[in-house]
Amino acid sequence: MDGGMDGGMDGGMDGGMMGGEMMGGEMAKATPKPVAKPKTPPRRKYGLNENYARELMELHTLGVDGGYTQQDVTEVARVLTGWTAMPYGNGRKNTNKAIANGNKNLVRQGEFLFRNVWHDKKAKVVLGETFPAGGGIEEGERVLDMLTKHPSTARFISTKLARRFVNDAPSDDVIDEMAETFTKTDGDIAAVIATLAQSRVFWAEAKKRSKMKSPLELAASSLRALEADIRNPQPMMYWFDRMGEPLYGYEPPTGFPDYAESWANSGTLIARMNFGVRLATGRIRGIVLKRLPRESEHSPTTEQALAMYSKLLLPAQDTSVIASEVKETISADAKRKDMQVVSMLIGSPEFQYR
């Protein structure tokens, strides 16, 4: 029994549990393996934010054809490492405490925060200019100065302003004048706008009214002219969508384009006309027009409505063409001629353009 138990138990424990070796009938003591210490997790590495660098140059300064390369994008991204915003919650408290205690690795200016320990301190080359190793926050400030003083920035900003206030394809002459002012005044936008306003091109185009209103501008000008009381703005979101400019719905970081072809297609043009009809007839929920009440005991004649609403919607304009069309369209026995007049005025080219 002893032998059977010894053989059975020793063999079972040896093969199944202990894994030890029998030496001289005794189980050898296994040398215990040292317990491994928990490894310190590696320090988190942050990648370069090349999107940030590209948008800085493409959208806000040089423009897409401003003369920079992909290597410049990478280098600017390296320059901007460590540039961030103040955190919230406990992180904000801890950051403020660290700054108060003299932490030299943190620089705060308002909601801007520079973390020196996150900054890439190796040498860099941006637009042909060398940044020696060991730099800090001043590298980003230097890049911003370089970009704002670059000739491409002067032309890019001037082109955007001219397109906004003149027409979709402003002349090179007016852009050159504005860019020159931008450079001389170190980017003074007010001075640039003054140069634009003093140009002959500006006033010539103003007479033509060649800049189509965006859906937002169309809606805003209509609502303001008719003194709308907006009690529920949500239904207007539907109309912005139908007219081609859903608010905050444009995915590219450029924002909505500022030229007519973005709004002037068959679908959006019909939506613009329908918006005017629905607004004038009081069929947009949540909006009450003080200047055009939905219920009225005394409806003006077509001539009276034209005289009244032309001043509101088309001030200081020649309305002879649209007035003639309105009179021919609205029948003598039509009800609520004022609503029909307003819907036609909103849908007219004279109102659709600014």
C-alpha positions in Angstrom: 0.0 0.0 0.0 2.8 2.3 0.9 4.6 1.6 -2.4 1.4 1.9 -4.4 0.5 5.2 -2.8 4.0 6.4 -3.0 4.3 5.5 -6.7 0.8 6.8 -7.5 0.9 10.0 -5.5 4.5 10.9 -6.3 3.9 10.2 -10.0 0.7 12.1 -10.0 2.1 15.1 -8.2 5.3 15.1 -10.2 3.6 15.1 -13.5 0.5 17.1 -12.8 1.1 19.5 -10.0 4.6 20.0 -8.8 6.6 19.4 -12.0 9.6 18.6 -9.8 12.2 15.8 -10.2 12.7 12.7 -8.0 16.3 12.5 -6.7 17.1 9.6 -4.4 13.4 9.1 -3.6 13.1 12.8 -2.5 11.5 15.6 -4.4 14.0 18.2 -5.3 13.2 21.7 -4.2 12.5 24.0 -7.2 14.4 27.3 -7.1 11.7 30.1 -6.9 11.8 32.5 -9.8 12.1 36.2 -8.9 8.9 38.1 -9.1 9.0 40.6 -12.0 8.6 44.2 -11.0 5.8 46.0 -12.9 7.1 47.9 -15.8 6.7 51.7 -15.8 4.4 52.5 -18.7 6.2 54.3 -21.6 5.8 58.0 -21.7 3.0 59.0 -24.0 4.2 60.2 -27.4 2.1 62.8 -29.2 2.1 62.8 -33.0 2.5 65.9 -35.1 -0.7 67.8 -35.9 -0.1 68.5 -39.5 -3.7 69.4 -40.1 -3.3 72.3 -37.8 -0.2 73.5 -39.6 -1.7 73.0 -43.0 -4.9 75.0 -42.1 -2.8 77.8 -40.7 -1.0 78.2 -44.0 -3.7 77.2 -46.5 -6.8 78.7 -45.0 -5.6 81.7 -42.9 -2.4 83.0 -44.4 -0.6 81.9 -47.6 -3.4 80.1 -49.4 -3.3 76.8 -51.2 -1.0 78.1 -53.9 1.1 80.2 -51.6 4.4 78.6 -52.2 4.8 76.2 -49.3 5.6 72.5 -49.6 4.6 69.3 -47.6 8.0 69.6 -45.9 7.0 73.1 -44.7 3.8 71.7 -43.3 5.7 69.1 -41.3 8.2 71.6 -40.1 5.5 74.1 -39.0 3.7 71.2 -37.2 7.0 70.6 -35.3 7.3 74.3 -34.5 3.8 74.2 -33.0 4.4 71.2 -30.7 3.6 72.2 -27.2 1.0 74.8 -28.3 -2.3 73.9 -26.7 -5.3 75.3 -24.8 -5.9 75.4 -21.0 -7.5 72.2 -19.8 -10.7 72.1 -17.8 -11.7 70.7 -14.4 -8.9 69.3 -12.2 -6.4 69.7 -15.0 -7.0 73.4 -15.0 -6.5 73.7 -11.3 -3.3 71.7 -11.4 -2.0 73.7 -14.3 -2.7 77.0 -12.5 -1.1 75.7 -9.3 2.0 74.6 -11.2 2.4 78.0 -12.8 1.9 79.7 -9.5 4.6 77.6 -8.0 7.1 78.7 -10.7 6.9 75.9 -13.2 9.0 77.2 -16.1 7.8 74.6 -18.5 4.3 76.2 -18.7 3.4 79.5 -20.3 -0.1 80.7 -20.1 -1.7 83.7 -22.0 -5.4 83.7 -21.5 -6.7 80.4 -22.7 -3.5 79.6 -24.6 -1.0 77.3 -22.9 2.5 76.3 -24.0 3.9 73.1 -22.6 7.7 73.3 -23.1 8.1 69.6 -22.3 6.0 68.7 -25.3 8.0 70.9 -27.7 10.2 69.5 -30.4 13.6 71.1 -29.6 15.5 69.9 -32.7 16.5 72.2 -35.5 13.9 73.0 -38.2 13.7 74.8 -41.5 10.5 76.6 -42.5 10.1 78.3 -45.9 13.8 78.4 -46.2 14.6 79.9 -42.8 16.5 77.9 -40.2 15.4 77.5 -36.6 18.3 76.4 -34.5 17.9 73.6 -32.0 16.9 74.4 -28.4 14.0 76.8 -29.2 10.7 77.1 -27.5 7.5 79.2 -27.7 9.3 81.9 -29.7 9.6 79.6 -32.7 5.8 79.6 -33.1 5.7 83.4 -32.7 8.4 83.7 -35.3 6.5 81.5 -37.8 3.3 83.6 -37.3 5.3 86.8 -38.1 6.8 85.1 -41.2 3.4 84.1 -42.5 1.7 87.4 -41.9 4.5 89.3 -43.7 4.6 86.9 -46.6 3.5 88.4 -50.0 1.2 85.4 -50.6 -0.7 86.2 -47.4 -1.3 89.8 -48.5 -2.7 88.6 -51.8 -4.7 85.7 -50.3 -6.4 87.9 -47.7 -7.0 90.7 -50.2 -8.6 88.3 -52.7 -11.0 86.9 -50.1 -12.1 90.4 -49.1 -12.6 91.5 -52.7 -14.6 88.4 -53.5 -16.7 89.0 -50.4 -17.5 92.7 -51.1 -17.1 93.1 -54.9 -17.9 90.0 -57.0 -17.0 86.3 -57.4 -14.0 87.1 -59.8 -12.5 90.5 -58.7 -9.9 92.1 -61.0 -6.2 91.7 -60.4 -5.9 95.5 -60.3 -8.0 96.0 -57.2 -6.4 92.9 -55.5 -2.9 94.3 -56.2 -3.9 97.7 -54.6 -5.3 96.0 -51.5 -2.3 93.6 -51.2 0.0 96.6 -51.3 -1.9 98.3 -48.5 -1.9 95.1 -46.5 1.9 95.0 -46.8 2.5 98.6 -46.0 0.3 98.7 -43.0 1.5 95.4 -41.6 -1.9 93.7 -42.1 -4.3 96.5 -41.1 -7.6 95.1 -42.4 -9.4 98.4 -41.9 -6.9 100.1 -44.2 -7.2 97.3 -46.7 -11.0 97.7 -46.7 -10.6 101.5 -47.1 -8.5 100.9 -50.2 -11.2 98.6 -51.6 -14.0 101.1 -50.9 -12.0 103.9 -52.6 -11.6 101.9 -55.8 -13.6 102.6 -58.9 -14.2 98.8 -59.3 -16.0 98.6 -56.0 -18.5 101.3 -56.9 -19.0 100.0 -60.5 -19.8 96.5 -59.2 -22.0 97.9 -56.5 -24.3 99.4 -59.1 -24.5 96.1 -60.9 -25.4 94.2 -57.8 -23.5 91.2 -59.1 -23.0 89.3 -55.9 -25.6 86.7 -55.1 -26.7 86.5 -51.5 -26.0 83.3 -49.7 -29.0 81.5 -48.2 -28.1 82.9 -44.8 -27.9 86.4 -46.2 -31.1 85.9 -48.1 -33.0 84.8 -45.0 -31.5 87.4 -42.7 -32.2 90.3 -45.1 -35.8 89.1 -45.5 -36.5 88.6 -41.8 -35.0 92.0 -40.9 -36.8 94.0 -43.6 -40.1 92.5 -42.5 -39.3 92.8 -38.8 -39.8 89.1 -38.1 -40.5 87.9 -34.5 -38.6 84.6 -34.5 -40.3 82.5 -31.8 -39.0 79.2 -32.9 -35.8 79.2 -35.1 -35.9 75.5 -35.8 -38.0 75.6 -38.9 -35.5 78.0 -40.5 -32.9 75.2 -40.2 -34.9 73.3 -42.7 -34.9 76.1 -45.2 -31.1 76.7 -44.8 -30.7 73.1 -45.7 -33.0 73.2 -48.7 -31.3 76.3 -50.0 -27.9 74.7 -49.8 -26.3 76.1 -46.7 -27.1 73.9 -43.7 -25.8 75.8 -40.7 -22.5 74.3 -39.4 -23.1 71.5 -41.9 -20.1 72.0 -44.2 -17.5 69.3 -43.5 -14.4 70.8 -45.1 -12.5 73.2 -42.8 -12.7 76.0 -45.4 -16.3 76.8 -44.6 -18.9 77.4 -47.2 -17.7 78.9 -50.6 -18.3 82.6 -51.2 -19.4 82.5 -54.8 -22.7 82.2 -56.6 -22.2 78.8 -58.3 -22.5 77.3 -54.8 -26.1 78.5 -54.6 -27.1 79.0 -58.2 -28.4 75.6 -59.3 -31.9 74.5 -60.3 -32.7 72.8 -56.9 -31.5 75.6 -54.7 -33.0 78.4 -56.8 -36.4 76.8 -56.6 -36.0 76.5 -52.9 -35.1 80.2 -52.7 -38.3 81.1 -54.5 -40.4 78.8 -52.3 -38.8 80.3 -49.2 -40.1 83.8 -50.2 -43.6 82.4 -50.9 -43.8 80.6 -47.6 -42.4 83.5 -45.6 -44.7 86.0 -47.2 -47.8 83.9 -46.7 -47.0 83.1 -43.1 -46.4 79.4 -43.6 -43.1 79.1 -41.8 -43.8 77.9 -38.3 -42.4 80.0 -35.4 -42.1 83.2 -37.4 -44.4 86.2 -37.2 -43.9 89.2 -39.5 -44.7 92.5 -37.9 -44.7 94.2 -41.3 -46.9 91.6 -43.0 -49.5 90.2 -40.5 -51.0 86.9 -41.4 -54.5 88.2 -40.6 -55.5 91.6 -41.9 -58.9 93.3 -42.3 -57.8 95.7 -44.9 -55.6 94.3 -47.7 -53.8 97.0 -49.8 -54.0 97.2 -53.5 -51.1 96.0 -55.7 -49.8 99.6 -56.2 -50.1 100.3 -52.5 -48.2 97.1 -51.5 -45.5 97.8 -54.1 -45.0 101.3 -52.7 -44.8 100.0 -49.1 -42.7 96.9 -49.5 -40.3 98.2 -52.2 -39.0 100.7 -49.6 -38.5 97.9 -47.1 -37.0 95.2 -49.3 -35.4 97.2 -52.1 -34.5 100.6 -50.7 -32.7 103.1 -53.0 -33.2 100.8 -56.0 -34.8 101.1 -59.4 -37.9 98.9 -59.1 -39.5 99.8 -62.4 -38.9 96.4 -64.0 -40.0 94.2 -61.1 -43.0 96.5 -60.4 -44.2 96.1 -64.0 -43.9 92.3 -63.7 -45.8 92.3 -60.4 -48.6 94.3 -61.8 -49.0 92.0 -64.8 -48.9 88.9 -62.6 -51.3 89.7 -59.8 -54.9 89.7 -60.9 -57.3 92.4 -59.9 -59.5 90.1 -57.9 -56.6 88.4 -56.0 -56.8 88.2 -52.2 -54.0 89.4 -50.0 -52.2 91.2 -52.8 -49.6 92.4 -50.2 -48.5 88.8 -49.6 -48.1 88.1 -53.3 -46.2 91.3 -53.8 -43.7 90.4 -51.0 -43.2 86.9 -52.3 -42.4 88.3 -55.8 -40.1 90.9 -54.4 -38.1 88.4 -52.3 -37.8 86.2 -55.4 -36.7 89.0 -57.7 -33.1 89.3 -59.0 -33.0 92.7 -57.4 -33.4 91.2 -53.9 -31.6 87.9 -54.5 -28.4 89.9 -55.3 -26.7 92.3 -53.0 
